Each structure stands twice: as structure tokens, then as C-alpha cells.
């Protein structure tokens, strides 16, 4: 049985941390290395980590100065000794069978990455064992494209719903201090991976709470990071993709930045951010007619651009 290194970055989540760690400790897959990275918490999170380290010998704790989510994940990766790597956000939790079932399908299908579904409804968290007809095999590049081109809404970038063979992550780190840290990491991990297995089960529960990164008010930094990520993805497809993939990448980027442009306008007070988006479109020759999806999609994003 191969070891899974589970990396949990932690910052001021004392209210939810016990539930998170307990969901890992109670996994039916026993060979775990649980790495708790206390990223400079100022509440009781650090003490909770130390308590769990005394309870379970599989748990190790790192206390460090605050450096952000990506930095904490990178620190955890540097000390991980498992053949597999998994990540978990410290206010979320997972089904007790998640790791067992993902590893089983990885090894059965000779894959380097396994992915499961996720839900924000705790009642929808699947506690059952999977069956073969719920496991779908993809080529890594194929799934990266499906995700980035938004061709299947179930396929999202959250790396916490994945298990990675450690060898598939060689040379990969999370960009520090960015709001879109999962995307480039996920895309690069998948791109050169031969086979990826997807389990159509909701084994991951993510908590929606006030202050969560996906539910905070837009700022100029959000837009700066969005445009940097968009530029990186256009360059990614320019150098790694085919002509057709590049066309679809332009459409996907346009949809993202126009949606954010509309949100900036709706929120108000982000005139400079809107100007940055318009300038980015002009500099990268992005035009509305490049949007895929037919007339309805074109009309929708035309409205977003006004």
C-alpha cells in the first residue's frame, strides 16, 4: 500500500479545523502522512494542530510565518514522503472512502492522477464505495482542455479533489500570492499526464463561508491576477497547443475576463480595473467574434462588454 501525503495549509480556521482533520484521520485508507502547515495563525489553529499531532502519529505539524495558501502548500510538498500527494483546504472535509477509492481506480487503470466530484451541500457528500461504471478514463491533455474550455461544468480546477502521483508533480510549485493559484498548477500537472481517472462521486465537501476566497469583494488585485493568469494561459496554449486549441483558449479567456468586466461594472468603483481589461483585450487581439458557443453565447458576452 503506497503512502499518501495529505497537505493541509491552515490559517485562522479554529472553528472548522477539527472537522477537517478528523475527516482525514478517519479515512478507510490507512497509509497516510498528514502534514499540517500552520501558516502563521493568530487564533487557536496552531494549538489545535499540536493537539492532533499528539493524538495521531501520522500527523506532523509545521509552524511558519504567514506566506499565504500557495506558500504553505509548497512548504508541505518539500517535506512530503508519500508516493502520492493530496491537498485539502482546512475548512473543508472529505468522505471517509475518498482516498481509498481514488487510489484503487488509479492503480486499476494505471493512472498518475485521480479526480473526484465535489459539493457544497454536506447532505450530498457521498459516503459509499464507488463502482466501475462511475470511473471515467481521460487523457490528461484532453481533460485539461475540457476543463479550461469549460466544456463540462463538473470539471473544475480545485486541486483538493485530486490525488497526484508525486512523479507527475516534478518541478511544479504554486504561484505565491495569487488568487488563481490552482489553475496553472492543475493545467501543467494534467497536460503531460497520459491517463487521468475521474470518479463521478461527490467525495469532497467545500464550505462556503464569509471571507472565503471565492466570496470576497472584487479588488484591483483580483483583476491584476486574473489578467496575469489569462496572459499565462494564452502563452501556455500558444507554445503547447494546436491552432484549434489556441482558438478555444482565446474564447475561454474572453468569457472569463468579460464576466469579470461585468462584475466590476455592477459592483462599481472599479473604473481602472475595467480599463485594464479593455487594454488587455486590445493588446492580445481578443475580439467578441472569437467567442465559441453560438449566437446566444455571443449575445450574452456582448452584453457583458457594454
C-alpha positions in Angstrom: 0.0 0.0 0.0 1.6 3.3 -1.1 1.6 6.3 1.2 -0.4 9.4 0.6 1.0 12.7 1.8 -2.0 14.9 2.6 -1.0 18.6 2.8 -3.3 20.9 4.7 -2.5 24.6 4.8 -4.0 26.3 7.8 -4.7 29.9 8.7 -7.2 31.1 11.3 -9.8 28.3 10.9 -10.2 27.2 14.5 -13.9 26.9 14.1 -13.7 24.2 11.4 -10.2 22.7 11.8 -11.2 19.7 14.0 -13.8 18.6 11.5 -11.3 18.8 8.6 -8.5 16.9 10.3 -10.9 14.3 11.7 -12.2 13.6 8.2 -8.7 12.7 7.1 -7.8 10.7 10.2 -10.9 8.5 9.7 -10.1 7.6 6.1 -10.5 3.9 5.3 -7.1 4.2 3.5 -4.7 4.0 6.4 -1.3 4.6 5.0 -1.3 8.4 5.3 1.2 11.1 6.1 -0.8 14.1 7.3 1.1 17.4 7.0 -0.5 20.4 8.8 1.1 23.6 7.8 0.2 26.4 10.3 0.7 29.5 8.2 1.1 32.0 11.0 -2.3 31.6 12.5 -3.2 34.1 15.2 -6.2 32.2 16.6 -6.1 28.7 18.2 -5.5 26.9 15.0 -1.8 26.2 15.8 -2.7 24.7 19.2 -5.3 22.5 17.5 -2.7 21.2 15.1 -0.3 20.4 18.0 -3.2 18.6 19.8 -3.8 16.4 16.8 -0.1 15.6 16.4 -0.2 14.1 19.9 -3.3 12.1 19.1 -2.2 10.5 15.7 1.4 9.6 14.9 0.8 10.0 11.2 0.4 13.8 11.7 3.3 16.2 11.5 3.0 20.0 12.1 4.9 22.9 10.6 4.5 26.3 12.2 5.7 29.1 9.9 5.3 32.8 9.3 2.3 33.8 7.2 3.1 33.4 3.5 -0.3 32.6 2.0 -2.0 29.5 0.7 0.4 28.7 -2.1 3.5 29.2 0.0 2.0 26.8 2.7 1.3 24.2 0.1 4.8 24.5 -1.4 6.3 24.0 2.0 4.3 20.9 2.6 5.4 19.5 -0.7 9.0 19.9 0.1 8.8 17.5 3.1 6.2 15.1 1.7 7.5 11.5 1.6 4.5 9.7 0.1 4.3 8.3 -3.4 1.0 10.1 -3.7 0.2 13.8 -2.9 -3.1 15.2 -1.9 -4.2 18.7 -0.8 -7.1 19.6 1.5 -8.3 23.1 2.5 -8.6 23.5 6.2 -12.3 24.5 6.4 -13.4 21.6 4.1 -13.9 17.9 4.7 -13.9 14.6 2.7 -15.8 11.4 2.6 -14.1 8.6 4.6 -13.8 6.5 1.4 -12.3 9.2 -0.8 -8.7 8.3 -0.7 -9.3 4.5 -0.8 -11.4 4.7 -3.9 -9.3 7.2 -5.7 -6.1 5.1 -5.2 -8.0 1.9 -6.2 -9.0 3.4 -9.5 -5.6 5.0 -10.1 -3.9 1.6 -9.7 -6.5 -0.3 -11.5 -6.3 1.9 -14.6 -2.6 2.7 -14.3 -3.1 6.5 -13.9 -1.0 9.3 -12.4 -3.9 11.5 -11.3 -7.4 10.7 -9.9 -10.1 13.2 -9.5 -13.5 13.1 -7.7 -16.5 15.3 -7.7 -17.3 18.0 -5.1 -20.3 19.6 -3.4 -21.1 22.5 -1.2 -24.1 20.5 0.3 -22.9 18.3 3.1 -26.0 16.1 2.7 -24.8 15.4 -0.8 -21.4 14.1 0.4 -21.1 10.5 -0.9 -20.2 8.0 1.8 -20.4 4.9 -0.4 -17.9 2.9 -2.3 -17.6 3.5 -6.0 -18.4 1.1 -8.8 -16.6 0.7 -12.1 -19.2 2.4 -14.2 -18.7 5.6 -12.3 -15.0 5.8 -13.1 -14.2 7.5 -16.5 -10.7 7.5 -18.1 -9.3 10.6 -19.8 -6.1 11.6 -21.5 -4.5 14.3 -19.3 -4.3 16.8 -22.1 -7.9 16.0 -23.1 -9.2 16.7 -19.6 -7.1 19.9 -19.2 -8.8 21.2 -22.4 -12.3 20.1 -21.3 -11.7 22.0 -18.0 -10.2 25.1 -19.4 -12.6 25.4 -22.3 -15.5 24.9 -19.9 -16.9 22.0 -21.9 -18.1 20.1 -18.8 -19.2 22.1 -15.7 -18.3 19.1 -13.5 -14.6 19.6 -14.4 -13.2 22.4 -12.3 -9.7 23.4 -11.1 -9.8 22.6 -7.4 -6.7 20.6 -6.8 -8.1 19.4 -3.4 -10.4 16.9 -5.1 -7.4 15.2 -6.7 -4.7 12.7 -5.8 -1.4 13.1 -7.7 1.3 10.6 -8.3 4.3 12.5 -6.8 6.3 11.9 -10.0 3.7 13.8 -12.0 4.4 17.0 -10.0 8.1 17.2 -10.6 9.2 20.8 -10.9 5.7 22.2 -10.2 5.0 24.8 -7.5 2.1 27.0 -6.7 2.5 30.7 -7.6 2.7 32.7 -4.4 0.3 35.5 -3.6 -2.1 34.9 -6.5 -5.9 34.3 -6.5 -5.8 31.7 -9.3 -3.1 29.5 -7.8 -4.9 26.2 -8.6 -5.4 26.8 -12.4 -1.8 26.8 -13.8 -0.8 24.0 -11.3 -3.7 21.9 -12.4 -3.2 22.5 -16.1 0.5 21.7 -16.1 0.0 18.6 -14.0 -2.6 17.2 -16.4 -1.0 18.3 -19.7 1.8 15.8 -19.8 0.0 13.0 -18.0 -1.1 10.1 -20.1 -4.1 8.9 -18.1 -6.4 10.5 -15.6 -9.3 8.8 -13.9 -12.4 10.7 -12.9 -14.9 9.3 -10.3 -18.4 10.7 -10.7 -18.9 10.8 -6.9 -19.1 13.8 -4.5 -16.3 12.8 -2.2 -15.2 16.4 -1.4 -17.2 18.9 0.6 -16.2 22.5 0.3 -17.6 25.0 2.8 -18.9 28.3 1.7 -18.3 30.9 4.4 -17.9 34.6 4.7 -14.3 35.6 3.9 -13.7 32.6 1.6 -11.6 33.5 -1.3 -14.4 32.7 -3.7 -16.8 35.0 -1.9 -14.9 38.3 -1.3 -15.5 41.7 -2.8 -13.6 42.3 -6.1 -10.5 44.5 -5.9 -7.9 45.7 -8.4 -5.7 42.9 -7.2 -8.3 40.3 -8.3 -8.3 41.9 -11.8 -4.5 42.2 -11.9 -4.2 38.5 -11.0 -6.9 37.5 -13.4 -5.2 39.2 -16.3 -1.8 37.7 -15.4 -3.4 34.3 -15.3 -5.1 34.9 -18.6 -1.9 36.0 -20.2 -0.1 32.9 -18.8 -2.8 30.6 -20.2 -2.7 32.3 -23.7 1.0 31.8 -23.7 0.6 28.2 -22.5 -1.6 27.4 -25.5 0.5 29.5 -27.9 3.5 27.3 -27.2 2.0 24.0 -26.2 -1.4 23.9 -28.1 -2.5 23.4 -31.6 -4.1 26.1 -33.7 -7.6 24.9 -32.8 -6.7 24.7 -29.1 -5.4 28.2 -29.2 -8.7 29.4 -30.7 -10.7 27.8 -27.9 -8.3 29.2 -25.4 -9.0 32.7 -26.7 -12.7 32.1 -26.3 -12.3 30.8 -22.8 -10.2 33.7 -21.7 -12.6 36.2 -23.3 -15.5 34.6 -21.4 -13.7 34.9 -18.1 -12.5 38.5 -18.4 -15.8 39.8 -19.8 -17.7 38.2 -17.0 -15.3 39.9 -14.5 -15.7 43.2 -16.5 -19.4 43.0 -16.0 -19.0 42.2 -12.3 -16.6 45.2 -11.9 -19.2 47.5 -13.5 -22.0 46.0 -11.4 -20.0 46.4 -8.2 -19.0 50.0 -9.1 -15.8 51.9 -8.2 -13.5 49.8 -10.4 -13.1 52.1 -13.4 -9.4 51.4 -13.5 -9.9 47.7 -13.5 -12.4 47.9 -16.4 -9.8 50.0 -18.3 -7.2 47.3 -17.6 -9.5 44.6 -19.0 -10.2 46.7 -22.2 -6.4 47.3 -22.7 -5.7 43.6 -22.2 -8.2 42.7 -24.9 -6.7 45.2 -27.3 -3.1 44.1 -26.7 -3.9 40.5 -27.1 -6.2 40.9 -30.1 -9.2 39.4 -28.3 -12.5 40.1 -30.1 -16.1 39.2 -29.3 -16.4 37.2 -32.6 -13.8 34.7 -31.1 -16.3 33.5 -28.5 -17.5 29.9 -29.1 -21.0 28.7 -28.3 -23.2 30.2 -31.0 -25.3 33.2 -31.2 -26.8 33.1 -27.7 -23.3 33.0 -26.1 -22.1 35.8 -28.4 -25.1 37.9 -27.4 -24.6 37.2 -23.7 -20.9 38.2 -23.7 -21.6 41.2 -26.0 -23.9 42.4 -23.2 -21.1 41.8 -20.7 -18.8 44.0 -22.7 -21.1 47.1 -22.8 
